Amino acid sequence: MDWFQIVMLALIQGVTEFLPISSSAHLILLPHVFGWADQGLAFDLAVHLGTLLAVIGYFYSDLRLMLKDWTNSLLGGPRTPHAYMAWGVGLATIPAVLFGAWLGVSGESQLRQPWVIAFTSIGFGVLLGWADYSARQARTEAQLGLRGYVMIGLAQALALIPGASRSGMTITGGLLLGLTRKAAARISFFMAVPITLAAIMYETMVLVTNPQPEPWLDLGLAALFAFVSALAAIHLFLRMLDRIGMMPFVIYRIVLGVVLLAVFGFG
């Protein structure tokens, strides 16, 4: 991989990981446009590490309190709002882990077809737009019950279908449960931590069992650019969310899906 390819893929991964526009749709279209080969599992691990560090860094105060209060609740302490959110996020992670284990790498690869990604990008994008338009948007994340976390967790599990967008599905689930846009986005970001950590652990296990020489400088550069772009995407997304809503992302997803169908067809 040359440096242009590394930087472009890392930037795309960092930006699209936390915006409701499907990173898989972009990562299948970009190599096709430039004629690039698959970036490999080690590269995926590096950019996942970069995006994980970005979300942890941005929400460090919240995540620290969640971890602290969750630990205290395990030791018999009070279940504070932060402890409750930590239990909810952990509970919401289970459906995606179970669905991912059932689907497996081969199942995900079979679904990673351009026409599948195009239709999921369009279909779930329209659902996101409808949720943003029709939802009450009156509840904060502190008002979300454990049943609500499970519902959003099920939405996150569906995001394992390429093109659905993990961020898009979790925000859609939050909006349908009456959360405000910012509350739905914050829950989505909090839920990104355990599921991304699980992906990193899995990718590490695969790499350890099949060791190969890796270009560590390239991987470090990819992690850095993914970190910086993800950090910027999170900040700008939260600042602009109430002003622009979800409609620009819905329109973008529909256009992207149409482009994928135009480029790849149903092959």
C-alpha positions in Angstrom: 0.0 0.0 0.0 1.3 3.5 -0.8 0.8 6.4 1.5 -2.0 8.0 -0.5 -4.0 4.8 -0.2 -3.3 4.5 3.5 -4.3 8.1 4.2 -7.4 8.0 2.1 -8.7 4.7 3.5 -7.9 5.8 7.1 -9.6 9.1 6.7 -12.7 7.5 5.1 -12.9 4.9 7.9 -12.5 7.5 10.6 -15.1 9.9 9.2 -17.7 7.3 8.2 -17.4 5.1 11.3 -19.4 7.5 13.4 -21.6 9.3 10.8 -24.8 7.5 9.8 -23.6 6.9 6.2 -22.1 3.4 6.2 -18.4 2.9 6.2 -18.7 -0.4 4.3 -20.3 1.4 1.3 -17.4 3.8 1.1 -14.7 1.2 1.6 -16.1 -1.0 -1.3 -16.5 2.0 -3.7 -13.1 3.7 -3.1 -10.9 0.7 -3.9 -12.9 0.1 -7.0 -12.5 3.7 -8.2 -8.7 3.6 -7.6 -8.2 0.0 -8.5 -6.8 -0.9 -5.0 -6.5 -4.4 -3.6 -8.0 -5.3 -0.2 -6.2 -3.5 2.6 -6.0 -6.6 4.9 -7.0 -7.5 8.4 -4.0 -5.7 10.1 -5.0 -2.4 8.4 -8.6 -2.9 9.7 -7.3 -3.5 13.2 -5.2 -0.3 13.0 -8.0 1.9 11.9 -10.4 0.3 14.4 -7.9 1.1 17.2 -7.7 4.7 16.0 -11.5 5.2 16.0 -11.7 3.5 19.4 -9.2 5.9 20.9 -11.0 8.8 19.3 -14.4 8.0 20.9 -12.8 7.2 24.3 -10.8 10.4 24.2 -13.8 12.6 23.2 -16.1 11.1 25.9 -13.4 10.4 28.5 -15.2 12.1 31.4 -18.5 10.3 30.7 -16.9 6.9 30.1 -14.7 7.2 33.2 -17.7 7.9 35.4 -19.6 5.1 33.8 -16.8 2.6 34.5 -16.3 3.9 38.0 -19.9 3.8 39.0 -20.5 0.4 37.2 -17.6 -1.0 39.2 -19.0 0.4 42.4 -22.4 -1.1 41.6 -20.8 -4.5 41.2 -19.4 -4.1 44.8 -22.8 -3.3 46.2 -22.8 0.5 45.7 -25.7 2.5 44.5 -26.8 2.3 40.8 -26.2 5.8 39.7 -27.3 7.2 36.3 -23.8 6.5 34.9 -23.8 3.0 36.4 -27.2 2.4 34.8 -26.0 3.6 31.4 -22.9 1.3 31.7 -25.2 -1.7 32.4 -27.4 -0.7 29.5 -24.6 -0.3 27.0 -23.2 -3.7 28.1 -26.6 -5.3 27.7 -27.0 -3.6 24.3 -23.7 -5.1 23.1 -24.9 -8.7 23.5 -27.2 -9.0 20.4 -24.4 -7.8 18.1 -21.8 -10.2 19.6 -24.2 -13.2 19.3 -25.3 -12.2 15.8 -21.7 -11.7 14.7 -20.7 -15.1 16.1 -23.6 -16.8 14.3 -22.9 -14.9 11.0 -19.2 -15.5 11.1 -16.6 -14.1 8.7 -17.9 -16.2 5.7 -21.5 -15.1 6.2 -20.5 -11.4 6.4 -18.3 -11.8 3.3 -21.2 -13.3 1.4 -23.4 -10.3 2.3 -20.6 -7.9 1.3 -21.9 -7.6 -2.2 -22.3 -4.1 -3.8 -26.0 -4.5 -4.5 -26.7 -5.6 -0.9 -24.7 -2.6 0.4 -26.6 -0.3 -2.0 -30.0 -1.5 -1.0 -29.3 -1.5 2.8 -27.7 2.0 2.5 -30.9 3.3 0.7 -33.5 1.3 2.7 -32.1 1.9 6.2 -31.3 5.5 5.2 -35.0 6.1 4.4 -35.9 4.5 7.8 -33.5 6.9 9.5 -35.2 9.9 7.8 -38.6 8.7 8.8 -37.5 8.2 12.4 -36.0 11.7 12.5 -39.1 13.2 11.0 -41.7 11.4 13.1 -40.1 10.7 16.5 -41.0 12.6 19.6 -37.4 13.4 20.5 -38.3 14.2 24.1 -36.2 11.8 26.2 -32.6 12.0 27.3 -30.2 9.0 27.6 -30.8 9.1 31.4 -34.5 8.3 30.8 -33.8 5.2 28.6 -34.7 2.0 30.3 -32.9 -1.3 30.0 -35.6 -2.5 27.5 -34.7 0.5 25.4 -31.0 -0.4 25.4 -31.9 -4.0 24.3 -34.0 -2.5 21.4 -31.1 -0.3 20.3 -28.8 -3.3 20.7 -30.9 -5.3 18.3 -30.7 -2.4 15.8 -26.9 -2.5 16.2 -26.9 -6.2 15.5 -28.7 -5.5 12.2 -25.9 -3.1 11.3 -23.6 -6.2 10.8 -25.3 -6.4 7.5 -22.9 -4.3 5.3 -24.3 -1.0 4.3 -26.7 -0.6 7.2 -24.3 1.6 9.2 -23.8 0.9 12.9 -24.2 4.6 13.8 -27.2 4.9 11.5 -29.0 1.9 13.0 -28.4 2.8 16.6 -29.4 6.4 16.1 -32.5 5.3 14.3 -33.4 3.0 17.2 -32.8 5.8 19.7 -35.0 8.2 17.7 -37.8 5.6 17.4 -37.7 5.3 21.2 -38.2 9.0 21.6 -34.7 10.1 22.4 -33.5 13.5 21.3 -31.0 13.6 18.4 -28.1 14.3 20.7 -29.1 11.6 23.2 -29.5 9.1 20.5 -26.1 10.1 19.1 -24.4 9.9 22.5 -25.8 6.4 23.2 -24.5 5.4 19.7 -21.1 6.7 20.6 -21.0 4.9 24.0 -22.1 1.7 22.3 -19.3 2.0 19.8 -16.7 1.4 22.6 -17.5 -2.3 23.6 -18.4 -3.4 20.0 -15.2 -1.9 18.5 -13.1 -3.4 21.3 -14.7 -6.8 20.6 -13.8 -6.4 16.9 -10.2 -5.5 17.8 -9.9 -8.5 20.1 -11.2 -10.8 17.3 -8.9 -9.3 14.7 -5.9 -9.5 17.1 -6.7 -13.2 17.7 -6.8 -14.0 14.0 -3.5 -12.1 13.4 -1.8 -13.9 16.3 -2.9 -17.3 15.0 -1.7 -16.4 11.5 1.4 -14.3 12.1 2.8 -12.4 9.1 5.4 -9.6 8.8 3.5 -6.3 8.9 4.4 -2.7 7.8 4.2 -1.2 11.3 4.9 2.3 10.2 2.1 2.2 7.7 -0.3 0.7 10.3 0.7 3.4 12.8 0.0 6.1 10.2 -3.4 4.6 9.4 -4.3 4.5 13.1 -3.2 8.1 13.5 -5.3 9.4 10.6 -8.3 7.3 11.6 -8.0 8.8 15.1 -7.8 12.4 14.0 -10.6 12.1 11.4 -12.9 10.3 13.8 -12.3 12.9 16.5 -13.2 15.7 14.1 -16.2 13.8 12.8 -17.6 13.2 16.3 -17.1 16.9 17.3 -18.7 18.4 14.1 -21.5 15.9 14.1 -22.6 16.7 17.6 -22.2 20.5 17.0 -24.3 20.5 13.8 -26.8 17.8 14.7 -29.7 19.9 16.0 -29.2 22.4 13.2 -29.2 20.1 10.2 -30.9 17.0 11.5 -30.6 13.6 9.7 -31.9 14.6 6.3 -28.5 15.5 4.7 -27.2 12.0 5.7 -30.4 10.4 4.4 -30.0 12.1 1.0 -26.3 11.2 0.9 -27.1 7.5 1.6 -29.7 7.4 -1.1 -27.3 9.0 -3.7 -24.5 6.7 -2.6 -26.7 3.6 -3.0 -27.7 4.7 -6.4 -24.0 5.2 -7.4 -23.1 1.7 -6.1 -25.9 0.2 -8.2 -24.8 2.3 -11.2 -21.2 1.2 -10.9 -21.6 -2.4 -9.9 -25.2 -3.3 -10.9 -26.5 -6.6 -9.4 -23.3 -8.5 -9.9 
